[in-house]
Amino acid sequence: MDALHALLMLLWVVGMPLLFWHRWPRLSYFYSGFAVLFVIVNVISQWVLGECFLTTLSRFFWTRSSGAPPEEVQEWFTVRFARWVFHMTPSHGAIQRLTELLIFVCAVGAFYSMHKLLRGHSLPRHA
């Protein structure tokens, strides 16, 4: 579950340039749908669970694994991942602010993409 969580987060962050750069329109289109869905699910999850639903699922599986240290089980995935990869422990507040910044970038990218799309196609005029 942690690997899936990391992969989805990586796809979300790495794909963000596709919102602004449309060299491959079909890929930009599919990424835009993925990003919007990812953001909506993340925001709803924050309201309902107080954290990303993938973190909740990850914790569920960690608590059922045999080798998970008890203090690690309750920690957010992002904290565990940063500690494992970068040997640092970000605060929950820092992770939340970074997530909000990335959501904002996705929103700006979506507006930019829509503006570019609408500017490129003339809308029909009614007489």
Residue frames relative to the residue before (quaternion, step in Angstrom):
aa qw qx qy qz dx dy dz
M 1.0000 0.0000 0.0000 0.0000 0.00 0.00 0.00
D 0.6282 0.5315 -0.3355 0.4586 3.58 1.03 -0.77
A 0.6441 0.5175 -0.3265 0.4590 3.59 0.99 -0.77
L 0.6389 0.5070 -0.3206 0.4816 3.61 1.00 -0.78
H 0.6230 0.5388 -0.3240 0.4653 3.57 1.00 -0.87
A 0.6801 0.4847 -0.2859 0.4699 3.58 0.84 -0.99
L 0.6550 0.5198 -0.3144 0.4494 3.59 0.93 -0.85
L 0.6722 0.4893 -0.3010 0.4670 3.61 0.89 -0.89
M 0.6488 0.4975 -0.3190 0.4794 3.59 0.99 -0.79
L 0.6468 0.5213 -0.3144 0.4593 3.57 0.98 -0.83
L 0.6492 0.5092 -0.3146 0.4693 3.59 0.94 -0.86
W 0.6425 0.5339 -0.3188 0.4478 3.56 0.99 -0.86
V 0.7219 0.4424 -0.2508 0.4693 3.59 0.81 -1.03
V 0.6985 0.4806 -0.2837 0.4479 3.60 0.80 -0.98
G 0.6945 0.4967 -0.2800 0.4389 3.60 1.07 -0.68
M 0.4345 0.7440 -0.4412 0.2510 3.61 1.20 -0.29
P 0.6123 0.5489 -0.3820 0.4216 3.66 0.92 -0.63
L 0.5787 0.5955 -0.3812 0.4065 3.61 1.13 -0.49
L 0.5769 0.5726 -0.3810 0.4406 3.60 1.22 -0.32
F 0.7524 0.3759 -0.1881 0.5072 3.57 1.15 -0.63
W 0.7565 0.3112 -0.1435 0.5570 3.55 1.10 -0.74
H 0.1080 -0.8539 0.5091 0.0002 3.58 -0.43 1.23
R 0.1259 0.8110 -0.5572 0.1267 3.56 0.87 0.90
W 0.7581 0.1880 -0.1056 0.6155 3.57 1.10 -0.73
P 0.2529 -0.8315 0.4713 0.1499 3.61 0.21 1.26
R 0.6523 0.5185 -0.3293 0.4442 3.59 0.92 -0.79
L 0.6505 0.4946 -0.3057 0.4886 3.58 0.99 -0.82
S 0.6278 0.5218 -0.3284 0.4752 3.61 1.00 -0.79
Y 0.6437 0.5308 -0.3139 0.4532 3.57 0.98 -0.87
F 0.6973 0.4581 -0.2779 0.4761 3.59 0.83 -0.96
Y 0.6360 0.5124 -0.3368 0.4686 3.59 1.01 -0.75
S 0.6154 0.5521 -0.3480 0.4419 3.61 0.98 -0.80
G 0.6564 0.4982 -0.3049 0.4775 3.59 0.95 -0.84
F 0.6422 0.5156 -0.3125 0.4733 3.58 0.97 -0.87
A 0.6754 0.5021 -0.2988 0.4499 3.59 0.87 -0.96
V 0.6535 0.5041 -0.3191 0.4659 3.59 0.92 -0.87
L 0.6582 0.5000 -0.3047 0.4733 3.58 0.91 -0.90
F 0.6424 0.5324 -0.3124 0.4542 3.58 0.94 -0.91
V 0.6815 0.4852 -0.2835 0.4688 3.58 0.91 -0.95
I 0.6540 0.5114 -0.3197 0.4566 3.61 0.88 -0.90
V 0.6762 0.4814 -0.2944 0.4736 3.58 0.85 -0.95
N 0.6389 0.5266 -0.3265 0.4560 3.60 0.99 -0.79
V 0.6753 0.4888 -0.3030 0.4618 3.61 0.85 -0.93
I 0.6545 0.4961 -0.3127 0.4773 3.60 0.91 -0.88
S 0.6401 0.5309 -0.3151 0.4573 3.55 0.98 -0.85
Q 0.6370 0.5205 -0.3276 0.4648 3.60 0.99 -0.80
W 0.6528 0.5099 -0.3102 0.4665 3.61 0.99 -0.82
V 0.7534 0.4213 -0.2170 0.4558 3.55 0.80 -1.07
L 0.8187 0.2770 -0.1065 0.4916 3.58 0.78 -1.06
G 0.4246 -0.6980 0.4712 0.3325 3.58 1.18 -0.50
E 0.7642 0.1547 -0.1190 0.6147 3.56 1.32 0.18
C 0.6796 -0.4585 0.3662 0.4403 3.56 -1.30 0.14
F 0.5289 -0.6465 0.4462 0.3213 3.59 -0.93 0.87
L 0.6131 0.5455 -0.3552 0.4476 3.60 1.10 -0.59
T 0.6064 0.5306 -0.3503 0.4775 3.59 1.11 -0.62
T 0.6391 0.5206 -0.3188 0.4677 3.58 1.00 -0.83
L 0.6656 0.4877 -0.2986 0.4796 3.59 0.93 -0.89
S 0.6382 0.5327 -0.3210 0.4538 3.55 0.98 -0.88
R 0.6513 0.5071 -0.3116 0.4708 3.59 0.95 -0.88
F 0.6039 0.5642 -0.3491 0.4418 3.58 1.02 -0.82
F 0.7159 0.4337 -0.2609 0.4809 3.59 0.85 -0.95
W 0.6130 0.5477 -0.3523 0.4474 3.61 1.06 -0.69
T 0.6638 0.5088 -0.3216 0.4439 3.59 0.93 -0.82
R 0.7058 0.4424 -0.2601 0.4884 3.58 1.17 -0.45
S 0.5629 0.5768 -0.4064 0.4305 3.60 1.25 -0.05
S 0.5446 -0.6636 0.4168 0.2988 3.54 -1.14 0.61
G 0.7777 0.4029 -0.2026 0.4379 3.60 0.99 -0.69
A 0.4759 0.6893 -0.4455 0.3161 3.63 1.18 0.08
P 0.3982 -0.6998 0.5327 0.2606 3.60 -0.77 1.01
P 0.5972 -0.6229 0.3641 0.3503 3.64 -0.89 0.87
E 0.6746 0.4914 -0.3156 0.4514 3.63 0.94 -0.79
E 0.6388 0.5269 -0.3230 0.4582 3.60 1.14 -0.56
V 0.5885 0.6201 -0.3648 0.3688 3.58 1.04 -0.73
Q 0.7427 0.4204 -0.2283 0.4686 3.60 0.92 -0.87
E 0.5780 0.6122 -0.3761 0.3869 3.61 1.21 -0.24
W 0.5866 -0.5742 0.4443 0.3588 3.56 -1.18 0.64
F 0.6055 -0.5681 0.4221 0.3639 3.53 -1.15 0.70
T 0.6672 0.5272 -0.3170 0.4200 3.60 0.83 -0.98
V 0.6356 0.5115 -0.3233 0.4795 3.58 1.05 -0.73
R 0.6604 0.4973 -0.3081 0.4708 3.59 0.88 -0.92
F 0.6614 0.5150 -0.3059 0.4513 3.59 0.95 -0.91
A 0.6640 0.4941 -0.3052 0.4710 3.61 0.90 -0.91
R 0.6384 0.5172 -0.3254 0.4680 3.59 1.01 -0.79
W 0.6819 0.4947 -0.2857 0.4568 3.58 0.95 -0.89
V 0.7489 0.4048 -0.2183 0.4771 3.61 0.86 -0.99
F 0.8267 0.2580 -0.0945 0.4910 3.58 0.73 -1.09
H 0.3581 -0.7448 0.4816 0.2918 3.60 1.29 -0.14
M 0.5939 0.4985 -0.3944 0.4931 3.56 0.96 0.94
T 0.2630 -0.7629 0.5720 0.1471 3.56 -1.20 0.52
P 0.1866 -0.7918 0.5710 0.1101 3.61 -0.27 1.20
S 0.5185 -0.6239 0.4751 0.3409 3.56 -1.19 0.51
H 0.6228 -0.5292 0.4131 0.4017 3.56 -1.24 0.40
G 0.6264 0.5457 -0.3316 0.4471 3.59 1.04 -0.76
A 0.6531 0.5063 -0.3124 0.4686 3.59 0.97 -0.86
I 0.6417 0.5125 -0.3219 0.4712 3.58 0.98 -0.80
Q 0.6546 0.5104 -0.3131 0.4616 3.58 0.94 -0.86
R 0.6579 0.4975 -0.3160 0.4689 3.64 0.92 -0.85
L 0.6483 0.5062 -0.3235 0.4677 3.60 0.96 -0.81
T 0.6312 0.5227 -0.3261 0.4712 3.58 1.00 -0.80
E 0.6581 0.5010 -0.3098 0.4689 3.58 0.94 -0.85
L 0.6276 0.5257 -0.3317 0.4688 3.60 1.03 -0.75
L 0.6662 0.4938 -0.3012 0.4708 3.59 0.93 -0.86
I 0.6196 0.5192 -0.3382 0.4817 3.59 1.06 -0.71
F 0.6351 0.5218 -0.3239 0.4684 3.59 1.00 -0.80
V 0.6399 0.5144 -0.3254 0.4691 3.60 0.94 -0.85
C 0.6348 0.5178 -0.3282 0.4703 3.60 1.00 -0.79
A 0.6578 0.5074 -0.3151 0.4588 3.59 0.94 -0.85
V 0.6475 0.4971 -0.3156 0.4837 3.60 0.94 -0.86
G 0.6479 0.5203 -0.3162 0.4578 3.58 0.96 -0.82
A 0.6450 0.5096 -0.3212 0.4702 3.58 0.99 -0.78
F 0.6479 0.5007 -0.3186 0.4775 3.60 0.96 -0.81
Y 0.6395 0.5264 -0.3181 0.4613 3.57 0.98 -0.87
S 0.6661 0.5044 -0.3005 0.4601 3.56 0.90 -0.92
M 0.6658 0.4935 -0.3060 0.4685 3.58 0.93 -0.87
H 0.6282 0.5342 -0.3331 0.4574 3.58 0.98 -0.81
K 0.6649 0.5021 -0.2930 0.4690 3.55 0.93 -0.94
L 0.6532 0.5142 -0.3056 0.4642 3.57 0.98 -0.85
L 0.7046 0.4615 -0.2699 0.4666 3.58 0.83 -0.97
R 0.6343 0.5244 -0.3290 0.4631 3.60 1.06 -0.66
G 0.6806 0.5015 -0.2811 0.4543 3.56 1.09 -0.72
H 0.7417 0.3069 -0.1907 0.5651 3.56 1.20 -0.42
S 0.3265 -0.7427 0.5425 0.2178 3.55 -0.66 1.01
L 0.3933 -0.7148 0.5299 0.2314 3.52 -0.92 0.90
P 0.5305 -0.6338 0.4415 0.3493 3.62 -0.99 0.70
R 0.2982 -0.7493 0.5673 0.1668 3.54 -1.05 0.82
H 0.2903 -0.7453 0.5768 0.1658 3.52 -1.03 0.83
A 0.3636 -0.7531 0.5090 0.2039 3.56 -0.87 0.92
